[in-house]
């Protein structure tokens, strides 16, 4: 039994040291973790407790006192950490914790000299049981505000630990006639209950580390999202300042793109290319399809009559220019901003044609990126049904007939079929964001 005890506590010591390692060697941004000192303090105390329980066989009762009191102190630190999460930590709770720990230390040291092993075990179980109830109550209130699965698992583990502590005391009461001279003379049931309840501390700490790691990931994702949104807003404003299209054109084409992509996704077409995240990126990137027009001279861009062949050739360079502008906007240190890759595909290829007669590269068929194939149809439909100073508005039926005529010539046939399924929604969007000319 002594060997089993030592092996168990040595393993627990290694676990707690492993959980502490990111504070010393990790690359995570852990400023918040260090400020909440109850967390590293708890890990440190549990590590000391594990090591002390391991050494108690050779070093006797003084080191056993260290093991038990650091266990109580570590559990108290977890209580304070949970209170911090719940925004209910106060100076009075900190003072109460210090008084509690002092009272427990005095009681334990007294029993170490004057009492029995049974009494010391009961003292520890009662103290730890009350602290675990404190943790349960605080976790319950936290769960009302934070639905994280780690909080629910923490409640389950803490409850099980409390029950095992009480079960261990109950087992000792039922065998009160059996004298236990030291901790390691317990029977197998006592050892298993004690080991399981101590191991629960390690599980609690692992869940807390996982909870913090997930918060760190969410914080990183929000930071990336903020960079992405700010970049898109700036690029959109730049595009609108130079383009002669209206803001409603951007809203319409954005919604058209999402409609077609959603339809393709629902029908199972291009299933491997159209996840929900990809569709959202396409919708966000769609407004940047004509950003290359910032490089087109005003005499051509704002001309209110048909372009000459030379002017048309210059205008057609906007697709390649758009791809270059967006390439330049990519930042090497923000590797997760995938939306710019989608925007580059759309801006650079939305004038390519299914039969290979488009520009700037003359791509054909499936060589044209899917986001660009979708944008191509959305852009043409909007151009047809919108009124401009140089053209009248087409009816939906006329625009639909033209798109169907160009099926397999300009447009991917599958994309055209998706458009036909969603044409009622196209009409709704066109009316909702109609230009007032």
C-alpha positions, 0 to 999 in steps of 0.5 A: 500500500505504501508503494501505491501511495507514493506512486500515486502522489508522484504522478499527481506531482508531475501532473501539477508541474506540467500544468504550471509549465506554461507560466515559465516556458509557454509562449501564450499571452498569459497576462490575465493568468498571472494577475489572477494569482489564485490560479498559479497559487493553487497549482503551486500548493497542489504540487507541494501537497503531492510532493509532501504526501510522496515524501511523508513515508520517510520524513514523518508527521511534519511533512504530512502536516505540510501536505494536508495544509497545502491541500486545504490552501490549494482548495481555498485558492480555487474557491477564490478563483471561482469567486473572481470568475463570478465577480463576487470576490471581496476583501472580506472573502480573502480575510475569511479564507486566511482565518479559515486556513489559520484555524485549520492549521491550528486544529490540525497541528493540535490533533497531530500532537494530541489526537488520532489519525481518525480525527485528523482525517475527519478534520480534513474531510470536513474542512475540504467538504465545506470548501467544496460546497463553497465551490459548488455554490459559486460554480452554480452562479457562474453557470447562469452567466457562462454556458461553457461546458468546462463549468458544467464538468467542474460542477460534476467533478467537485460534487463527486469529490465532495461525495468521496470525502464524505464517503471516506469519513463514513467508512472510517466511522463504520470501522472506528474500532480499527486503529490506524496509526498513520495515513498509509495503514488504510485499507483498499477502500480508504486508499481508493476514496482518498486517491480519487478525491485527491485526483479530482483536484488534478481534474479540476485544474486540467478543466480550468487550464482548458477553460483559460485556453479556450478563452485565449483562443476566443480572444485571438479569434475576436482580435483577428475578426476585428482586424478583418472587419476593420480592413474590409471596412477601409477597403470597401470605403476606398472602393466606393469613393472611386467607383460610380456604383452605389452602396446598394449595388454592394448590398445587393450583390453581397446578398445575391452571392450568399443566396447562390452559395447557400443554394449550392450548399443545400443541394450538395453541389461543391459540398467540399468547397462550400462550408458555412464559414466559406460562404460567410467569407464569400459574402463579406468579400463580395463588396470588394469585387470592383476594388480595382477600379480605384486604379482606373482614370476618372475620365473612363470610370465616370464616363456617361457614354459607351466606352471606346475600345481603348477605354474598354481595354483600360477598364478591363485592367481593373480585375487584375488591379483589384487582385494586386491591391488585395494581395498588397493588403495581406499581412504576413503576421495575420495568417488567419485572415482567409477572407482576403484570399477569397476577395482576391479570387473574386476581384481577379476572376469575376470577369472570367467566362465559362467558355474561356473568353473572359479576362484577365487570364482567359480562365475556363470552366472549373479553372475559374474559382467558384467564388468568382463564378458566383460573383460573375452571375450576381454582378451581371444580374444586378447590372441588368436590372439596375438603372444607370445614366447610360442604360434603362433598367431591365425587367427580371424576366429579361435579365433571367432570359439573358442569363439563361442564354449565356448558360455554359458560355459566360456562366457555370451551368450549375450556378445558373440553376441555383440562380433559377431556384432562388430567383424569387429571392433575387427579386425581393433583394432587388426591390429591398435595396433599389436605387433611387435615381 
